[in-house]
Amino acid sequence: MTRAAIISDRRITGLSAAVIAELVAEVAPLWHERHQARLASRSRKRAVGAGAKHRMVFVDRLLATLVHLRHGVTHDVLACWFGVDRSTVTRAIGEVRPLLSERGCTVSPDMRLRTLAEVVDHLGQAGKTGIIDGTEIRVRRPAVGHEDRDRFISGKNKQNAVKAMVFTDGDGRLLFCSPTKPGSCADITHARELGLVKLLAEGPAVEILADAGYQGLGARTGGRVVTPPHRKFKKNAPDWYEEIHERQRKAHSSRRIRVEHGIAHLKNWRALARHLGRREHMDDTVQAIAGLLSQQQTADRILAWQT
């Protein structure tokens, strides 16, 4: 009953029944393969497969993970829903989440983007514009004595956070979500450390829209990164200049706003609105949700074309 209710209502997982079926078909063999390898890797007194069987089958493990990521439902509540022990749910989520994070972002049924280099090549081949922006995810404050404790404090929001760079196309479709960095890391520094400058300077001619936090990348990438117009007059600007500057700024903002919509869709998943789990699981969580969201966006687009 629990399984049918979760699959039938898209509001619970954020995914349609068709996308969930695709996930089961793709991820289940990987989970069974790793499970068998884990059983065979240690010395045993009984043959692999002997003994008690799983009370929580893979489909339920996947659904529990999706509900946890989407709504932040605690492991205790999920254990009550599925009729198992809390430790079983914790172990299930810990096993399924890394499998979801390895899938990359889906841009078509036969194409996945897993690295920033693949994103740049895809945009170059398709002749499309890309948009980048940084987003912060609030996390628990590191314990006293933790190494680099102050690095997690965001200078913008004055809270403990990690930062990820989100990459979308001109329509706001999610193409890439980077591994996280501590909240004190500047957007432009994060982009440089990811190798974006080198990829754009040596790769195909791609237009990348960005906000003022990335000013300076345009000069290093041959003008491929386009940021808001630089203000030449610090004060007492002529009226004609104010009018032109405001028109250019709004034109750039109206094109770049799609990435904000993409980030908003990501933050609809409670695990990214505020992450209460361990920070070492943060990258897997971000990558898993980005892959799930992009697959649903692709499925919705295909369905719109068919109708």
C-alpha positions in Angstrom: 0.0 0.0 0.0 2.8 2.4 0.9 4.6 1.7 -2.4 1.6 2.3 -4.5 0.7 5.5 -2.8 4.2 6.9 -3.2 4.4 6.1 -6.9 0.9 7.2 -7.8 1.3 10.8 -6.4 4.1 12.9 -8.0 4.0 15.3 -5.1 5.6 12.8 -2.8 8.8 12.1 -4.8 8.8 14.9 -7.3 9.0 12.3 -10.0 6.5 10.7 -12.3 5.7 7.0 -12.2 7.4 6.6 -15.6 10.7 8.1 -14.4 10.6 6.0 -11.2 10.2 2.9 -13.4 13.3 4.0 -15.4 15.2 4.4 -12.2 14.3 0.9 -11.0 15.3 -0.6 -14.3 18.7 1.2 -14.3 19.8 1.3 -10.7 18.5 -2.1 -9.4 21.1 -4.2 -11.3 23.9 -1.9 -10.0 22.6 -2.3 -6.4 22.3 -6.1 -6.7 25.8 -6.3 -8.2 27.4 -4.2 -5.5 25.4 -6.1 -2.8 26.6 -9.5 -4.1 30.2 -8.2 -4.3 30.0 -7.0 -0.8 28.8 -10.4 0.4 31.4 -12.3 -1.5 34.3 -10.0 -0.3 34.3 -11.3 3.3 34.9 -14.8 4.6 31.6 -16.7 5.1 30.4 -19.9 6.8 27.3 -20.0 4.6 27.0 -19.6 0.8 26.1 -16.3 -0.6 22.3 -15.9 -0.6 21.7 -18.2 2.3 20.1 -17.0 5.4 17.3 -14.5 6.0 16.0 -12.5 3.0 15.6 -8.8 2.7 12.3 -7.5 4.1 12.8 -4.3 2.2 13.1 -5.0 -1.5 15.0 -2.6 -3.8 12.0 -0.7 -5.0 11.1 0.2 -1.5 14.7 1.2 -0.8 14.7 3.5 -3.8 11.3 5.1 -2.8 12.5 5.6 0.8 15.6 7.4 -0.6 13.5 9.6 -2.9 11.0 10.6 -0.2 13.9 11.4 2.2 15.6 13.6 -0.4 12.4 15.3 -1.5 10.8 16.1 1.9 13.5 15.4 4.5 11.4 12.7 6.1 13.3 11.2 9.0 14.5 7.6 9.0 12.2 6.8 11.9 9.1 7.8 10.0 10.2 6.0 6.9 10.8 2.9 9.0 7.2 3.1 10.2 5.9 3.5 6.7 7.8 0.5 5.3 7.5 -1.7 8.4 11.2 -2.2 9.0 13.8 -1.1 11.5 15.3 2.4 11.4 18.8 1.0 10.8 17.5 -0.8 7.7 16.3 2.6 6.2 19.5 4.3 7.1 21.5 1.5 5.4 19.2 1.6 2.4 19.6 5.3 1.9 23.4 5.1 2.3 23.5 2.4 -0.4 21.1 4.0 -3.0 22.1 7.6 -2.7 25.7 7.1 -4.2 24.2 5.1 -7.1 21.9 8.0 -7.9 24.7 10.5 -7.7 26.8 8.7 -10.3 24.2 9.0 -13.0 24.9 12.5 -14.1 22.3 15.0 -15.6 20.0 13.7 -18.4 19.7 16.0 -21.4 18.1 13.3 -23.7 17.1 9.7 -23.3 20.5 8.6 -24.7 22.8 11.3 -23.3 24.1 12.0 -19.8 26.4 14.8 -18.7 28.7 14.0 -15.8 31.6 16.4 -16.0 32.0 20.1 -16.7 34.0 19.3 -19.9 31.0 17.3 -21.2 28.7 20.2 -20.6 30.9 22.7 -22.5 31.2 20.3 -25.4 27.5 19.7 -25.5 26.7 23.4 -25.6 29.3 23.9 -28.3 27.9 21.2 -30.5 24.3 22.3 -29.9 25.2 26.0 -30.4 23.3 26.9 -27.2 23.9 29.4 -24.4 24.9 28.3 -20.9 24.2 30.0 -17.6 26.1 29.6 -14.4 25.4 30.7 -10.8 26.4 29.7 -7.3 24.0 28.6 -4.7 24.5 28.1 -1.0 23.1 25.2 1.1 22.9 25.7 4.9 24.6 23.0 6.9 25.2 22.3 10.6 27.9 24.3 12.3 31.1 22.2 12.5 32.1 21.2 16.1 34.5 23.2 18.2 38.0 22.3 17.2 37.1 21.1 13.7 39.8 21.9 11.2 38.9 24.9 9.0 35.7 25.5 11.0 35.5 29.2 10.0 35.7 28.3 6.3 32.0 27.2 6.3 30.8 30.7 7.3 29.3 32.4 4.3 30.2 36.1 4.0 26.9 36.8 2.1 24.4 35.0 4.3 26.4 35.0 7.6 25.6 31.4 8.2 27.3 28.0 8.0 26.9 26.8 4.4 28.4 24.9 1.5 28.4 26.3 -2.1 27.7 24.6 -5.4 27.9 25.9 -9.0 24.8 25.3 -11.0 25.0 25.1 -14.8 21.9 25.4 -17.0 21.1 26.0 -20.6 19.3 29.1 -21.9 15.9 27.5 -21.1 16.8 26.8 -17.5 17.3 23.0 -18.0 19.8 21.6 -15.5 23.0 20.4 -17.1 25.5 20.2 -14.2 25.8 20.7 -10.5 29.3 20.9 -9.1 30.8 19.3 -6.0 30.4 21.5 -3.0 32.9 23.9 -1.4 32.9 25.6 2.0 30.6 28.7 2.1 33.5 31.2 2.3 34.7 30.3 -1.2 33.9 33.0 -3.8 31.9 32.1 -6.9 34.7 33.1 -9.2 37.3 31.1 -7.2 35.0 28.1 -7.3 34.7 28.4 -11.1 38.5 28.6 -11.5 39.1 25.6 -9.3 36.6 23.6 -11.4 38.7 24.3 -14.5 36.0 26.4 -16.2 38.4 29.0 -17.5 40.6 26.5 -19.2 37.7 24.6 -20.7 36.2 27.8 -22.2 39.5 29.3 -23.4 40.6 26.1 -25.2 37.2 24.6 -26.0 34.4 25.5 -28.5 33.0 29.0 -28.8 30.3 29.0 -26.2 28.4 32.0 -24.6 28.1 31.7 -20.8 25.9 34.1 -18.9 26.9 34.9 -15.3 26.2 37.5 -12.6 28.6 40.1 -11.2 30.3 37.5 -9.0 32.1 36.2 -12.1 33.4 39.5 -13.4 36.9 39.0 -14.7 36.3 35.6 -16.3 35.3 37.2 -19.6 38.8 38.6 -20.2 40.4 35.2 -19.4 38.1 33.3 -21.7 38.1 35.4 -24.8 34.7 37.0 -24.0 32.9 33.7 -23.6 31.7 34.6 -20.1 29.3 37.5 -20.3 28.6 39.4 -17.0 26.5 42.5 -16.3 27.8 45.7 -17.9 30.6 47.3 -15.8 29.6 50.7 -14.4 32.0 53.4 -15.6 30.7 56.3 -13.6 30.9 55.7 -9.9 28.9 58.8 -9.1 27.3 61.8 -10.8 26.6 59.8 -13.9 24.8 61.6 -16.8 21.2 60.8 -17.3 21.8 59.3 -20.8 24.4 56.9 -19.3 22.1 55.8 -16.5 19.4 55.0 -19.0 21.7 52.9 -21.2 23.3 51.1 -18.3 19.9 50.2 -16.8 18.7 48.9 -20.2 21.7 46.8 -20.7 21.6 45.5 -17.1 17.9 44.5 -17.5 18.5 42.8 -20.8 21.3 40.7 -19.3 19.3 39.9 -16.2 16.2 38.8 -18.2 18.4 36.2 -20.0 20.2 35.0 -16.9 17.1 34.6 -14.7 16.6 31.0 -16.0 19.4 29.7 -13.9 17.6 31.1 -10.8 14.6 29.1 -11.8 16.7 26.0 -12.1 18.2 26.6 -8.6 14.6 27.1 -7.3 13.6 23.7 -8.6 16.7 22.2 -6.8 15.7 23.9 -3.6 12.3 22.4 -3.8 14.0 19.2 -2.6 14.2 19.6 1.2 17.6 18.0 1.4 19.0 21.1 -0.4 16.9 23.7 1.3 18.9 22.9 4.5 21.1 19.9 4.8 20.9 18.3 8.3 23.0 15.2 7.5 26.7 14.7 7.5 28.7 17.0 5.3 30.6 14.1 3.8 27.3 13.0 2.2 26.6 16.5 0.8 28.2 15.9 -2.6 26.3 12.6 -3.2 23.1 14.4 -2.2 23.6 17.3 -4.6 24.6 15.1 -7.5 21.7 12.7 -6.9 19.1 15.4 -6.8 20.5 17.1 -9.9 20.4 13.9 -11.8 16.8 13.1 -10.7 15.6 16.6 -11.5 17.2 16.7 -14.9 15.7 13.3 -15.8 12.2 14.5 -14.9 12.7 17.8 -16.9 13.7 15.7 -19.9 10.7 13.4 -19.5 8.4 16.4 -19.2 9.8 17.9 -22.3 9.4 14.7 -24.3 5.8 14.3 -23.1 5.1 17.9 -24.2 6.4 17.3 -27.7 4.3 14.1 -28.0 1.1 15.9 -27.0 
